[in-house]
Amino acid sequence: MPHAILNGHQHYWEDAGSGPTLVMVHGAARSGRMLISHLGPLSRHYRVIIPDLRGMGRSAHVPAIPPSAWIDDLAALLRHLALPAAHLYGVSLGARVVLRTAIDHPSIARSLILDAPIIANEAEGNAALNANIGGFDSMPADQRADREASHGADWREVMRNYMNIRSDPGLQEHLNLRELAKRVETPAFIMRGDIPEPVHPLAHAAELRASLRNSRLWIRPNTVHTVINAAPDEAYAQITAFTSALDAA
């Protein structure tokens, strides 16, 4: 269970496998636990690192963060591990984090894999996410158990903290990547299911494809937004083919 003090706060991550490094960043109000089922299969091809973002999981539970904290922490983790660069996978919020990392620290992003990406906050998606996350006291029992497994006994406090953090206009502006994405040269693979829903607008995947000049887009038919969970074997094959071509070059 690797952990270290990074940027003044305790951070936890999973680390398995060998080969090219693949860092996987989880979604909103979750932890690396949401990606842990992919650790075994992907670690056959990569050194897979799955961090818990500051405020969540087994990293420090904090009530507030600076707007750039998640990006600063990811860069600090790679420095701590003496990794000059890595393939960066992000899902949902994680896609925003790794894309902003490629903007602020382009040398550490070998490539980007953006799953169910969000390019900026939208009113409809924001309302849907607030209703989903903010209503944690009325969550079904299985979802409450999952949150506790992700964050620990103080999971309700973590959820309240996250709601406060995501409501910070400075953080949302820092993760508004509409214009900044147009400067990114990092090779990117964008993937999403074709079933519409408001939190991860399908149009955002298409917008990113247009903005990221060195990118390709995979829309999987009859699939919910997060492809790696809906069709893991296909996603692994696509990711491996994409990164292998870059590493060979």
C-alpha positions as CSV (number, residue, x, y, z in Angstrom):
1,M,0.0,0.0,0.0
2,P,2.3,2.8,-1.2
3,H,1.8,6.2,0.4
4,A,3.8,9.4,0.9
5,I,3.4,13.1,1.9
6,L,3.1,15.1,-1.3
7,N,2.5,18.8,-1.4
8,G,2.0,18.7,2.4
9,H,-0.7,16.0,2.5
10,Q,-0.9,12.2,2.8
11,H,-1.4,10.5,-0.6
12,Y,-2.2,6.9,-1.3
13,W,-1.9,4.9,-4.5
14,E,-1.9,1.4,-5.9
15,D,1.1,0.3,-7.9
16,A,1.4,-3.0,-9.8
17,G,3.0,-4.5,-12.9
18,S,6.0,-3.5,-15.0
19,G,6.5,-1.9,-18.4
20,P,5.3,1.4,-19.7
21,T,3.7,3.5,-16.9
22,L,-0.1,4.0,-17.0
23,V,-1.5,6.3,-14.4
24,M,-5.3,6.0,-13.9
25,V,-7.3,8.8,-12.3
26,H,-10.7,8.1,-10.9
27,G,-14.0,10.1,-11.1
28,A,-15.9,12.5,-8.9
29,A,-16.4,11.7,-5.2
30,R,-14.9,8.3,-5.8
31,S,-11.4,6.8,-5.2
32,G,-9.0,4.5,-7.0
33,R,-11.2,1.7,-5.8
34,M,-13.5,2.4,-8.8
35,L,-10.7,1.3,-11.1
36,I,-9.1,-1.5,-9.1
37,S,-10.8,-4.2,-11.2
38,H,-8.6,-3.1,-14.1
39,L,-5.3,-3.3,-12.2
40,G,-4.8,-7.0,-12.7
41,P,-5.5,-7.1,-16.5
42,L,-3.7,-3.9,-17.4
43,S,-0.6,-4.7,-15.1
44,R,0.2,-7.5,-17.5
45,H,1.2,-4.8,-20.0
46,Y,2.0,-1.8,-17.9
47,R,3.2,-0.5,-14.6
48,V,-0.2,0.7,-13.4
49,I,-0.5,3.4,-10.8
50,I,-3.9,4.3,-9.4
51,P,-3.9,7.3,-7.0
52,D,-6.6,8.5,-4.7
53,L,-7.1,12.2,-5.4
54,R,-6.6,14.6,-2.4
55,G,-9.8,14.6,-0.3
56,M,-10.9,11.2,-1.3
57,G,-10.2,7.5,-0.7
58,R,-7.2,6.8,1.5
59,S,-5.5,10.1,0.7
60,A,-5.9,13.1,3.1
61,H,-9.5,14.0,3.8
62,V,-9.5,17.8,3.5
63,P,-12.4,20.3,3.5
64,A,-10.9,22.5,0.7
65,I,-8.1,22.4,-1.9
66,P,-6.4,25.1,-4.1
67,P,-7.8,25.0,-7.7
68,S,-4.6,23.3,-9.0
69,A,-4.2,20.8,-6.2
70,W,-5.2,17.6,-8.1
71,I,-2.9,18.5,-11.0
72,D,0.0,19.5,-8.7
73,D,-0.4,16.3,-6.7
74,L,-0.3,14.1,-9.9
75,A,2.9,15.9,-11.0
76,A,4.4,15.5,-7.5
77,L,3.5,11.7,-7.5
78,L,5.4,11.2,-10.8
79,R,8.4,13.1,-9.4
80,H,8.3,11.1,-6.2
81,L,8.3,7.9,-8.2
82,A,11.1,9.2,-10.4
83,L,9.0,8.8,-13.5
84,P,9.7,11.4,-16.2
85,A,6.5,10.7,-18.1
86,A,3.5,8.3,-18.2
87,H,0.4,7.5,-20.2
88,L,-2.4,9.3,-18.3
89,Y,-5.9,7.7,-18.2
90,G,-8.7,9.7,-16.6
91,V,-12.4,9.0,-16.3
92,S,-15.0,11.7,-15.9
93,L,-13.4,14.2,-13.4
94,G,-10.2,12.2,-13.9
95,A,-10.3,13.1,-17.6
96,R,-10.4,16.8,-16.7
97,V,-7.5,16.3,-14.3
98,V,-5.2,14.5,-16.7
99,L,-6.0,16.9,-19.5
100,R,-5.2,19.9,-17.3
101,T,-2.0,18.1,-16.3
102,A,-1.0,17.8,-20.0
103,I,-1.6,21.5,-20.3
104,D,0.4,22.5,-17.2
105,H,3.1,19.8,-17.3
106,P,3.3,18.7,-21.0
107,S,6.6,16.8,-20.6
108,I,5.1,14.2,-18.1
109,A,2.1,13.3,-20.3
110,R,3.3,10.6,-22.8
111,S,-0.3,10.3,-23.9
112,L,-3.9,10.9,-22.7
113,I,-6.7,8.4,-22.5
114,L,-9.9,10.3,-21.8
115,D,-12.9,8.1,-20.9
116,A,-16.4,9.7,-20.6
117,P,-14.6,13.1,-20.6
118,I,-16.0,16.4,-19.4
119,I,-14.5,19.5,-21.0
120,A,-16.2,22.1,-18.7
121,N,-19.0,22.4,-16.2
122,E,-22.5,22.6,-17.8
123,A,-25.7,23.7,-16.0
124,E,-27.6,20.4,-16.8
125,G,-24.7,18.1,-15.9
126,N,-23.9,20.2,-12.8
127,A,-27.5,19.8,-11.5
128,A,-27.6,16.1,-12.3
129,L,-24.3,15.5,-10.4
130,N,-25.4,17.6,-7.5
131,A,-28.5,15.6,-7.2
132,N,-26.6,12.3,-7.5
133,I,-23.8,13.1,-5.1
134,G,-25.5,15.6,-2.8
135,G,-28.3,13.2,-1.9
136,F,-25.9,10.7,-0.3
137,D,-28.1,10.3,2.8
138,S,-30.9,8.9,0.6
139,M,-28.6,6.6,-1.4
140,P,-29.5,3.0,-1.7
141,A,-27.7,0.8,0.8
142,D,-25.4,-0.7,-1.7
143,Q,-24.2,2.7,-2.8
144,R,-23.7,3.8,0.7
145,A,-21.6,0.7,1.3
146,D,-19.6,1.4,-1.8
147,R,-18.8,4.9,-0.6
148,E,-17.8,3.7,2.8
149,A,-15.5,1.1,1.2
150,S,-14.0,3.9,-0.9
151,H,-13.5,6.5,1.7
152,G,-13.8,4.9,5.2
153,A,-16.1,5.5,8.1
154,D,-16.1,9.2,7.6
155,W,-17.4,8.9,4.0
156,R,-20.3,11.3,4.6
157,E,-17.8,14.0,5.6
158,V,-15.8,13.2,2.5
159,M,-18.9,13.6,0.4
160,R,-19.7,16.9,2.0
161,N,-16.2,18.1,1.5
162,Y,-16.3,17.1,-2.1
163,M,-19.5,19.0,-2.7
164,N,-17.9,22.1,-1.2
165,I,-14.7,21.6,-3.2
166,R,-16.5,21.2,-6.5
167,S,-18.7,24.3,-5.8
168,D,-15.6,26.5,-5.8
169,P,-15.8,28.8,-8.8
170,G,-12.0,28.9,-8.9
171,L,-11.7,25.1,-9.2
172,Q,-14.3,25.0,-12.0
173,E,-12.6,27.7,-13.9
174,H,-9.3,25.9,-13.5
175,L,-10.9,22.8,-15.0
176,N,-12.7,24.7,-17.8
177,L,-10.6,23.3,-20.7
178,R,-12.5,24.6,-23.7
179,E,-9.9,27.0,-24.9
180,L,-6.8,25.5,-23.2
181,A,-7.3,22.1,-24.9
182,K,-6.6,23.7,-28.3
183,R,-3.0,24.1,-27.2
184,V,-2.4,20.5,-26.3
185,E,0.0,18.5,-28.6
186,T,-0.1,15.3,-26.5
187,P,-1.5,12.3,-28.4
188,A,-5.0,11.6,-27.0
189,F,-7.4,8.7,-27.3
190,I,-11.0,9.7,-26.4
191,M,-13.6,7.1,-25.7
192,R,-17.3,7.1,-24.7
193,G,-20.4,5.1,-25.0
194,D,-23.1,6.4,-27.3
195,I,-26.0,6.4,-24.7
196,P,-26.7,10.1,-23.8
197,E,-26.7,11.4,-20.2
198,P,-26.2,14.9,-18.8
199,V,-23.2,14.5,-16.6
200,H,-20.8,13.4,-19.4
201,P,-22.3,15.0,-22.5
202,L,-21.6,13.1,-25.7
203,A,-21.0,16.4,-27.3
204,H,-18.0,17.0,-25.0
205,A,-16.2,13.9,-26.5
206,A,-16.8,15.3,-30.0
207,E,-15.6,18.8,-28.9
208,L,-12.4,17.3,-27.5
209,R,-11.8,15.4,-30.7
210,A,-12.0,18.7,-32.6
211,S,-9.9,20.6,-30.1
212,L,-7.1,18.1,-29.5
213,R,-5.2,18.1,-32.8
214,N,-3.4,14.8,-32.2
215,S,-6.4,12.7,-31.1
216,R,-8.7,10.0,-32.1
217,L,-12.3,9.3,-30.9
218,W,-14.0,5.9,-30.2
219,I,-17.7,6.0,-29.7
220,R,-18.9,2.5,-28.7
221,P,-22.5,1.7,-29.7
222,N,-25.2,0.7,-27.2
223,T,-22.9,1.6,-24.3
224,V,-23.2,3.7,-21.2
225,H,-20.7,6.6,-20.9
226,T,-17.7,4.9,-19.2
227,V,-16.4,2.4,-21.7
228,I,-13.7,0.8,-19.6
229,N,-16.4,-0.5,-17.2
230,A,-19.0,-1.4,-19.8
231,A,-16.6,-3.2,-22.2
232,P,-13.3,-3.7,-20.4
233,D,-11.7,-6.2,-22.8
234,E,-12.3,-4.0,-25.8
235,A,-11.1,-0.9,-23.9
236,Y,-7.9,-2.7,-22.9
237,A,-7.3,-3.7,-26.5
238,Q,-7.9,-0.2,-27.7
239,I,-5.7,1.4,-25.0
240,T,-2.9,-1.1,-25.5
241,A,-2.9,-0.6,-29.3
242,F,-2.9,3.2,-28.9
243,T,0.0,3.3,-26.4
244,S,2.0,0.6,-28.0
245,A,2.1,2.5,-31.3
246,L,3.4,5.5,-29.5
247,D,6.0,3.6,-27.5
248,A,7.2,1.8,-30.6
249,A,7.6,5.2,-32.4
